């Protein structure tokens, strides 16, 4: 099984109401985790996160991948804030 096939097989175990998950090869051939909204929202970007080959090959990949996926979900959802109190010039 190729690294991208292994990631895709693991992603097939996850289904989310709002988000779609994919795996693609980046320009160098490394595997990238792709997270996007299932339904387009203006201004929402596609989240891309590299997955290191040694992590894919690790015997505990399913567990480490779940933590990585959840960390990426947290980051992605936080990046979707339009404003937040930490911005310069935000009302106090």
MIDOSE-1310 file (N, C-alpha, C; in nm, 2 decimals, decimal comma, always signed):
residues 92
xxxx	+0,09/-0,12/+0,00/+0,00/+0,00/+0,00/+0,09/+0,12/+0,00; +0,06/+0,22/-0,09/+0,14/+0,34/-0,10/+0,11/+0,43/+0,02; +0,19/+0,53/+0,05/+0,16/+0,62/+0,16/+0,03/+0,69/+0,14; +0,01/+0,74/+0,02/-0,12/+0,81/+0,00/-0,24/+0,72/+0,01
xxxx	-0,23/+0,60/-0,03/-0,33/+0,50/-0,01/-0,36/+0,47/+0,13; -0,25/+0,47/+0,21/-0,27/+0,44/+0,36/-0,34/+0,56/+0,42; -0,31/+0,68/+0,38/-0,37/+0,80/+0,44/-0,52/+0,80/+0,40; -0,55/+0,77/+0,27/-0,68/+0,77/+0,22/-0,77/+0,67/+0,29
xxxx	-0,71/+0,55/+0,31/-0,78/+0,44/+0,39/-0,82/+0,49/+0,53; -0,72/+0,56/+0,59/-0,75/+0,61/+0,73/-0,86/+0,71/+0,72; -0,85/+0,80/+0,62/-0,95/+0,91/+0,61/-1,09/+0,85/+0,59; -1,10/+0,74/+0,52/-1,23/+0,68/+0,49/-1,30/+0,64/+0,62
xxxx	-1,23/+0,63/+0,73/-1,29/+0,60/+0,86/-1,36/+0,71/+0,92; -1,35/+0,83/+0,87/-1,40/+0,96/+0,92/-1,51/+1,02/+0,83; -1,62/+1,06/+0,89/-1,72/+1,13/+0,82/-1,77/+1,24/+0,91; -1,78/+1,36/+0,85/-1,81/+1,48/+0,93/-1,93/+1,55/+0,86
xxxx	-2,02/+1,61/+0,94/-2,13/+1,68/+0,88/-2,09/+1,80/+0,80; -1,99/+1,87/+0,84/-1,95/+2,00/+0,77/-1,83/+1,99/+0,68; -1,74/+1,90/+0,72/-1,61/+1,90/+0,65/-1,58/+1,78/+0,57; -1,51/+1,80/+0,46/-1,46/+1,69/+0,37/-1,31/+1,67/+0,39
xxxx	-1,27/+1,55/+0,39/-1,12/+1,52/+0,41/-1,07/+1,45/+0,28; -0,95/+1,49/+0,24/-0,89/+1,42/+0,13/-0,74/+1,41/+0,15; -0,67/+1,33/+0,07/-0,53/+1,33/+0,07/-0,48/+1,34/-0,07; -0,38/+1,43/-0,09/-0,32/+1,45/-0,22/-0,17/+1,45/-0,21
xxxx	-0,11/+1,43/-0,32/+0,04/+1,45/-0,33/+0,07/+1,59/-0,36; +0,17/+1,65/-0,28/+0,21/+1,79/-0,31/+0,31/+1,79/-0,43; +0,36/+1,90/-0,45/+0,45/+1,92/-0,57/+0,58/+1,83/-0,56; +0,62/+1,80/-0,43/+0,74/+1,71/-0,42/+0,70/+1,56/-0,41
xxxx	+0,57/+1,53/-0,41/+0,53/+1,39/-0,40/+0,49/+1,35/-0,26; +0,51/+1,44/-0,16/+0,48/+1,40/-0,02/+0,32/+1,41/-0,01; +0,27/+1,35/+0,09/+0,13/+1,34/+0,12/+0,08/+1,46/+0,20; -0,03/+1,52/+0,15/-0,09/+1,64/+0,22/-0,23/+1,60/+0,26
xxxx	-0,26/+1,64/+0,38/-0,40/+1,63/+0,43/-0,48/+1,75/+0,39; -0,59/+1,73/+0,33/-0,67/+1,85/+0,28/-0,81/+1,84/+0,36; -0,84/+1,96/+0,41/-0,97/+1,97/+0,48/-1,04/+2,09/+0,42; -1,16/+2,07/+0,38/-1,24/+2,18/+0,32/-1,39/+2,16/+0,37
xxxx	-1,46/+2,27/+0,36/-1,60/+2,27/+0,39/-1,68/+2,19/+0,28; -1,77/+2,11/+0,32/-1,85/+2,04/+0,22/-1,93/+2,14/+0,13; -1,98/+2,25/+0,19/-2,05/+2,35/+0,11/-1,97/+2,48/+0,12; -1,95/+2,53/+0,00/-1,87/+2,66/+0,00/-1,93/+2,77/+0,08
xxxx	-1,84/+2,84/+0,14/-1,88/+2,96/+0,22/-1,78/+3,07/+0,17; -1,83/+3,18/+0,12/-1,74/+3,28/+0,08/-1,63/+3,32/+0,18; -1,51/+3,32/+0,14/-1,40/+3,36/+0,23/-1,33/+3,24/+0,30; -1,40/+3,13/+0,30/-1,34/+3,01/+0,36/-1,23/+2,94/+0,27
xxxx	-1,12/+2,92/+0,33/-1,01/+2,86/+0,25/-1,01/+2,71/+0,27; -0,92/+2,65/+0,19/-0,90/+2,50/+0,20/-0,77/+2,49/+0,29; -0,78/+2,40/+0,39/-0,67/+2,38/+0,48/-0,58/+2,26/+0,43; -0,45/+2,29/+0,43/-0,36/+2,18/+0,38/-0,25/+2,16/+0,49
xxxx	-0,22/+2,04/+0,52/-0,13/+2,00/+0,62/-0,04/+1,89/+0,57; +0,09/+1,90/+0,57/+0,18/+1,79/+0,53/+0,18/+1,67/+0,63; +0,19/+1,55/+0,58/+0,21/+1,44/+0,67/+0,34/+1,38/+0,64; +0,43/+1,37/+0,74/+0,56/+1,32/+0,72/+0,56/+1,17/+0,69
xxxx	+0,64/+1,13/+0,59/+0,65/+0,98/+0,56/+0,67/+0,89/+0,67; +0,76/+0,93/+0,77/+0,78/+0,84/+0,88/+0,66/+0,82/+0,97; +0,57/+0,92/+0,97/+0,45/+0,91/+1,05/+0,35/+0,81/+0,98; +0,35/+0,81/+0,85/+0,26/+0,72/+0,78/+0,31/+0,58/+0,79
xxxx	+0,44/+0,56/+0,80/+0,50/+0,42/+0,81/+0,49/+0,37/+0,95; +0,47/+0,45/+1,05/+0,47/+0,41/+1,19/+0,36/+0,31/+1,22; +0,39/+0,21/+1,30/+0,29/+0,11/+1,33/+0,16/+0,16/+1,40; +0,18/+0,28/+1,47/+0,07/+0,34/+1,54/+0,01/+0,45/+1,46
xxxx	+0,02/+0,45/+1,33/-0,03/+0,55/+1,24/-0,17/+0,59/+1,27; -0,26/+0,50/+1,29/-0,40/+0,53/+1,31/-0,42/+0,62/+1,43; -0,35/+0,59/+1,54/-0,36/+0,68/+1,66/-0,30/+0,81/+1,64; -0,18/+0,81/+1,59/-0,11/+0,94/+1,57/-0,18/+1,03/+1,46
xxxx	-0,24/+0,96/+1,36/-0,31/+1,04/+1,26/-0,44/+1,10/+1,32; -0,51/+1,03/+1,41/-0,63/+1,09/+1,46/-0,60/+1,21/+1,54; -0,49/+1,21/+1,62/-0,45/+1,33/+1,70/-0,41/+1,44/+1,60; -0,34/+1,41/+1,49/-0,30/+1,51/+1,40/-0,42/+1,57/+1,33
xxxx	-0,52/+1,48/+1,29/-0,64/+1,53/+1,22/-0,71/+1,62/+1,32; -0,73/+1,59/+1,44/-0,80/+1,67/+1,54/-0,73/+1,80/+1,56; -0,60/+1,80/+1,57/-0,52/+1,92/+1,58/-0,54/+2,01/+1,46; -0,54/+1,95/+1,34/-0,57/+2,03/+1,22/-0,71/+2,09/+1,22
xxxx	-0,80/+2,01/+1,26/-0,94/+2,06/+1,27/-0,95/+2,18/+1,36; -0,89/+2,18/+1,47/-0,89/+2,29/+1,56/-0,83/+2,41/+1,50; -0,71/+2,39/+1,44/-0,64/+2,51/+1,37/-0,73/+2,56/+1,26; -0,79/+2,47/+1,18/-0,87/+2,52/+1,06/-0,99/+2,60/+1,11
xxxx	-1,06/+2,55/+1,21/-1,18/+2,62/+1,26/-1,14/+2,75/+1,32; -1,03/+2,76/+1,39/-0,98/+2,89/+1,45/-0,94/+2,99/+1,33; -0,89/+2,94/+1,23/-0,85/+3,02/+1,11/-0,97/+3,08/+1,04; -1,09/+3,02/+1,06/-1,21/+3,07/+1,00/-1,27/+3,19/+1,07
xxxx	-1,22/+3,23/+1,19/-1,27/+3,35/+1,25/-1,25/+3,47/+1,16; -1,35/+3,55/+1,15/-1,34/+3,67/+1,07/-1,28/+3,78/+1,15; -1,32/+3,79/+1,28/-1,26/+3,88/+1,38/-1,24/+3,81/+1,51; -1,15/+3,86/+1,59/-1,14/+3,80/+1,73/-1,08/+3,91/+1,82
xxxx	-1,09/+3,90/+1,95/-1,04/+4,00/+2,04/-0,89/+4,03/+2,03; -0,81/+3,94/+1,98/-0,67/+3,96/+1,98/-0,62/+4,04/+1,86; -0,71/+4,07/+1,77/-0,67/+4,16/+1,65/-0,64/+4,30/+1,69; -0,55/+4,36/+1,62/-0,52/+4,50/+1,65/-0,64/+4,58/+1,60
xxxx	-0,68/+4,68/+1,69/-0,79/+4,76/+1,65/-0,93/+4,70/+1,68; -0,93/+4,58/+1,74/-1,06/+4,52/+1,78/-1,12/+4,59/+1,89; -1,25/+4,61/+1,89/-1,32/+4,68/+2,01/-1,29/+4,60/+2,14; -1,27/+4,68/+2,24/-1,24/+4,62/+2,37/-1,37/+4,58/+2,44
